[in-house]
Amino acid sequence: MKITRIEAFALRFPRDDDTTTTYTIADGAWRSIYSNMHETMVVRITTDEGLVGYGEGQSPVSPGTSKTIIEDLCRPILIGADPFDVEYLWQKMYSAMRERGHPTGFFVDALAGCDIALWDLIGKATGKPVHKILGGRYRDRIRLYAGCGGKTPDTAVERAETLVAAGYKALKLHLTTDRHHILSVVAAVRKRVGSKIDLMVDLHTQYTVSEAIKLGRGLEALDVFWLESPTAPEDIQGQVEITRALDMNVANGEWSRTRYEMREAFERRTCDVTMPDIGRTGLTEGKRIALLADTYNIPFAPHIGGGGILSIAASIQLAAVIPNFLIMEHGHEALAHKCRIARSAPQPVDGAFILDDKPGLGVDIDEDTLAAFSIGH
């Protein structure tokens, strides 16, 4: 079996009725750029036997950048290769730009899309789900925490009630305001949902080290399960100090894409829970990171963020095969529009994804819809 065709699709489709694309950064904050559209990059790999595998490199902004990398750099390496040489192919693609100073970022995101597509293809070729060929499953149920919107106590409580009613036993609040306001929001949610629901708080790297520690101590009194991404990703020592100072879990790592990046983080204990994004690492390197974390007794909680349905499906497959899986991120409201390119895809049941034996990733892509939402394809 040989790879005969590599295609990349830069996708952009509206979340609501607004069809004008805008990129924005929140006023008064050093934050990531966000798009009002759902954007990502999908890879389709075809073999000489007519088998097709799909993957995704998470691209919440500028998906055309990842698409170009696939077409210019990854395609020449993959054409003519045996898709079963998946780990070798990851290493060959990664090494191709290592000397040029591209060990992360868009380049590795593009590799992730190719890698996931290769695993999907191998699963379909063998008639097995990816988790069976990736190592075999440890569990049948992938527990989820749901992103909980709401910037005020009242709105956050309203969202929390809806999500708990939908079956979620863990919720994550995205809060980047001052300490007193964050504590008031979390206190209101905790009072409403009770003690049996796990709560997480994501600061999106917006706090200084001392501010994060002070806030964390207040959150500990509210029995918050983890504090996520409290300070700048580049500040390794700052992350170490926050983790050491707090009794609660500190979670981070969504910005890291390879085991090389994670080695120092694990050695120095920058976190209690690591949360790489499989739409950025791919399955091959994602599993390597998970097992490296396991050697340091660090639980693994896959991040999803702006990832689409293929990224979600790949994360489910990886979560099934690693010993140190803890919990997986999920966007309850976002799933519907992320599934727009799929005829069928995994759906949560009572706060969890349930493993099945569908070949590959278990996602049936609608090729017409994929083409319709593609930019310049």
N, C-alpha and C positions, 0 to 999 in steps of 0.2 A: 504494500500500500504506500502510495506517495501523495504528497500534497501538490495539488495542481493549481490552486487558486486561493488568493488571500484578498479579502475585501474589507474595507473599513468604512463605517457609517457614522458620521458626526450627526447626532440627533438633537433636535430642539423642538419641544412642543409645549404649548401653554398649559399652565396649571389652572387657569380660569378663562374668562372671556377676553382678557388682554392679550393681543397677538403681536404687540410691539416689544421687541427685545430691548431690555435695559440692564446694564450692569451697575451696581451701586455698592457703596461702602457706608455703613451706618454713620450718621453725623456724630462728631465728637468722640469717636472711638477708633483705635487702630484695630480694625477688623478685616476679615477676609472679604474679598469681592463676592457678591451674590448676584445671581441672575433671577429675573422674575419668571423665567422659563425653566422647565426641567431639561437639563442638558447632560448628555453623556456620549460615549463612543462605543459602538458595538463592532466586534470583529466576526467575520464569517470565513471559515476555512473549509475548503472542499477538496476531496481526494479523487484519485483516478477511478475509484470504485463508486463514486457518486455519493459518498457519505459526507454529511455537513455537520460542523460543530460551531457553536456560537459562544462568544465570550464578551466581556465588557471591561474596559479600562475606565475607571471613574473619571469623568471630566465635567464637573459641575459648572465650569466656565471654559470657554475656548475649546470645545471638543474637536474643532478642526485642526488644532495643534497636534493632538494625539493621532488623529487620522493621518496627517502628513508623515508622522514618524513611522506609522505602520507601513505606509506605502513606499517611503524612501529607504527605510533602514531595516525593518523587520521582514518585509516581503522577500527581498533577495536571499536572505538567510533561510527562510522557511520553504520556499518553492523547491520541490524535488525531494524534500526530506520525508522520513518516515515519522508520522505523528506519534508513534509509540515511543520515540526517543525524546519524550517531553522534557525530562529533567536536563538532558544534554542540550536541548534546544534553548531552554531558558538560559543556561550558562553561556552558550554561544552568543545569544543576543545581548546578554548583559555585558559580556567581555568586549563586544564590538565597539562600545563607546566609553568603556571604563577609563582608558588612557586619555580620552578627550575631556574628562571631567564631568561626566553625566551619570553619576551613580544613584540618582534619585529623580524626583520630579516627573514631568510629563513623559520623559523617556521610559522610566520604569512603569508608569501607568500604562503606556502602550504595550509593554512586555506583558503586563498582567492580563490585558485583554486577549493577547495571543495565547498565553498559557491556559487561561480558563477555557478558551475555545478548543484547544488541543485535548484537554481532559474531557470536555463534553463529547468530542468526536470519538475518543477512545471508549468512553462509556457506551456510546451508540454502536460502535463496532463490535463490542463484546456482549452487548445486550444487558449491561449491568449499570446500576446507578454509580455515580462517581465515588460515593463513599465506600463502595465495595472494592474498587480498584485502587483507591487512595490509601487503603490500609485496613478497612473493615470498621464497622460502627461500634462505638462504645455505648451508644444510647439511641433510643427510638424517638425521643421527644426533645426538641430544642427550645428551651425556655427563653422568653423574650421580656425585655423591658420596653415600654412604649414612651416615645417622646411626648412630653406634656407641655403644651403651649400655655400662654397666659402670663402677663407681666405684672398683674395686680393680684392681691389675695383672692378677690372674688372671681376673676376670670380663670385663675389657675385652679381653684377649687371646682369650678364648673367643668373644666376639661378633665380633671382628675376623676370626678364622679362618672363621667361618660366612659373613660377608659377602664376603670375598675368594673363598671357594669358590663363591659365588653369581654371581661375575663382576665385582664392583666393584673398580675400580682406585684409588678415593679414598674415604677414610673421615673422618668428623668425630666427635670425642670431645667430649662435653658435660661439662665439669669446672669446678667452682667452689670447690674446696677450697684449701688452702694450697699455696704454690709447690712445696715439696719433694714433696708427695703427687702433684700434677699431673705433675711431671717423672718421677716413678717409674712412673706409669701409662703415659705416652707412651713412655718408654724401653722398657718391656716390650712394648708393641705394635709399636714400630719394630723391635725385635730379632726378633720373631716374623714380621712380614709382609715384612721386607726393605726394600730401598731403592727398589724400583720402584712402591710404593704411596704415593700422596700422602696425607698426614695433615693434618688441620685440628684446631684446638682452639677451642671456643666457651666464653667466660667469662661470657656472659649479663650483661654490664655490671657485674660484681661487684667488679672490682679498681680500686684507685686508679691514677693515672697512673704513679707511680714503681714500684709493685708490678708493674704490667703490663709495664713496660719491662724490669724485672729478670727476670720470668718469660719474656718474649719472647726474651731473650738465651739463656736456657737451652734454649728450644724451637728456636732457630736451630741450636744444636749437634746437635739431633736431626733436622735437616732437615725441620721442619714447614713446610708450604706456606703456611698463613695462621693468624693469630691473629684470632679473630672477636669483635666486640662487647666489647672489653676494659674499657671504662669507661662512665660515665653518658652517655646520649645527649645530654643538654643541654650537656655540657661540650665544646664545639666545640674550644676551644684545647687541652684535654687530649688529644683525639683527634689533633689535629695533632702534638702533641709525641711521642706514642707512634709515629705513623707515621714521623716524621722520625728517631726514635732507632733504629728497628729496620731491619735489612736484609731481613727476611722480610716478606711481604705482611700488611697489616692490612685486614680486611674488616668492613664495617658498613653500616647503612642500612635494615635491615628495618623500622624504626620510622617511616620517612619515606614519605609517600604522594603527594607532588606535586613537580613540577620546581621550584616556588618554594621548597620546603624544601631541596631538594638543591643549589640554586645556590651557596649559601655553602659547603656541604660540599665541593663540587668545586673552587671557586675557592681555598679554603684548603688543599686536599689533606688532608682528614681521613681518607682511606683510599686503599689501593692497588687494592681491589676493592669495587665497590658491589653491594649485594644487596637491592634492594627486593622486596617481596612483591606479586605480581600480584593476589592476593586482597584487597589493600588499595589498590592503585593503579588496577586495571582495566587493560585492554589499551591503551586510548587514551593514558592518562597514563603507563603503564608504558613504552610505546615512546618517548614524549617524553623520559622520564628516561634511557632507555638511549642515545638519540642525543645528549642533552646530555652524558652521561658520555663518550661517544666523542669529543666535541670536546676533552675534557681527557685523552684517552688512558687512560681508566679502564675496565678490563674489567667486564662485567656478569654476575653470578651469581645468578639468581632464588632468593629464599628461599621456602620452603614452610611450615614450621612447622605450625600447626594447620589449614592449608587442607585442604579435601576434594578429591574427584576432579575437580570442575569447575575449581577453582583450579589443580590440577596440570595439567589439560589446557590451560588458558589459558596457563600458563607454558611448556609445550612449544611452543605455537604462536608465542609471542613469541620464545622462544629461537631459533627457526628463522629469524627475519626481521631480526635485528639483527647488525651487523658485529662488535660487540665482545663477543659471548657467550663466556663462559669455561667454566662448568660449572653444573649445576643441583642443588639440594638434593633429597633423596629419603629417605622413611622406608620401608625395605624391609618391616618387619613391619606397619607401619600401613596399607599400601595396601589390604589385604583389607577391613578394616572401613570405610575411606573409600569403597570401591567398592560398599558395600551398597545404595546407591540407584540403581545402574546395572546394566543388563542386559549392557552391554559397555562397555569403556573401555580406554585405552592401558595396556599392560603392558610393563615393562622387559625387555630382552633383553641379557644379558651386560654389565650395568652401563650401559645406555643406553636411551632411548626412540627408536624408529625412526619417522620421519615417514611418514604414509600420505596418501591423498587422500580420506578420508571427509569429507563436507560438515560445515561448522561446526567445533565443537570435537572431534568424533569420539567423543562420549559419548552413549550411548543410555540415557536416564533411565527408570527403572521408576516410573511415577507412583503406583502403589499403595503401593510401599515408601516413596516420598517422603512420601506422606500419612500413612502409619503412624508414621513417626518425627517428624512435625511436632508442635510444641507449640502447642496451642490453635488448630489450623486446622480 
